[in-house]
Amino acid sequence: MNNDQKNNPLHGITLETILRQLVEYYGWDGLGDRIRINCFLSDPSVSSSLKFLRKTPWARNKVEELYVNWLSDRNLSL
């Protein structure tokens, strides 16, 4: 394994997996409360959210940060 990725909790996890797990845990409303972006607030779907997040680095970073914190809060390891 590449040493740069050894401690990266996101290594090997797709954006879709991250999004689906966060939606399952928080729901769209909870996700929209935590990250105020329209793709979570107005008629949300996994497909439209992925499209937006893949084009918008700052929003993707917020989602990834929330996911890492969510894992850390639960002491979940990958």
N, C-alpha and C positions, 0 to 999 in steps of 0.2 A: 504494500500500500504506500502511496505517496505520503511522505512525512507532512506535507502542507495540508493534506486532507485528514490526517489521522484524528485530529481533535475537532474537526468541523462537523457539528451535529447535523448539518444539512447535506453532507456528502451522500450521494446515492439516492436522495429523496426527490421526487419530481415536485414541481410547483403544484400540479394537480392533486397529488397526495396531500401536500401541506394544506391546500385550500379545503379539500374535502374533510380532513380531520378537524380543522378549525370550525368549519360550518357545522359539523356533527356535534361538536362540543358547545360552541357558543350560539349557534343558529345565525341566520343572516342578520337579524336585528342586533344581536350581541356583537357580531363582527363589525357591523356598521357603527355601533356605539364606540368601539375601540379604535377603529380606523375609518375616519369620516371621508369616504370616497363614494361617488355616485354608483359605481358598479356593485356596491354592497347595500346601498340605500334605496335605489330606485329599480324595481323589477329585477332583482338579482338572479343570476344563474351562474353555474360553474363555468359554462362555455364563454359567456360574455365577460366574466371576471378574469378568466385566464387570458383572453385576448387583450384586455386592458393592461393587466399586470405584466404581460410579456413585452409590451411596448413602453411601459412606464417604470423605469428603474427605481425611482424614489418610492413608488407605491409598493412595488415588489419587495423592496428592502423593509418596509414597515410590516408587511405580512410575514416575511421570514423572521424578523425580530420578534414579533408576537409569538410565532411558532416556537422559537428557541426558548423564550420565556415560559411558554406554556409547558414545554417539555421539562424545563428546569424546575418549575413549580411542582411538578408531579414526580420529580426524580425518575423520569422515564429515560431509559437508555435505548439506543437504536440497535 
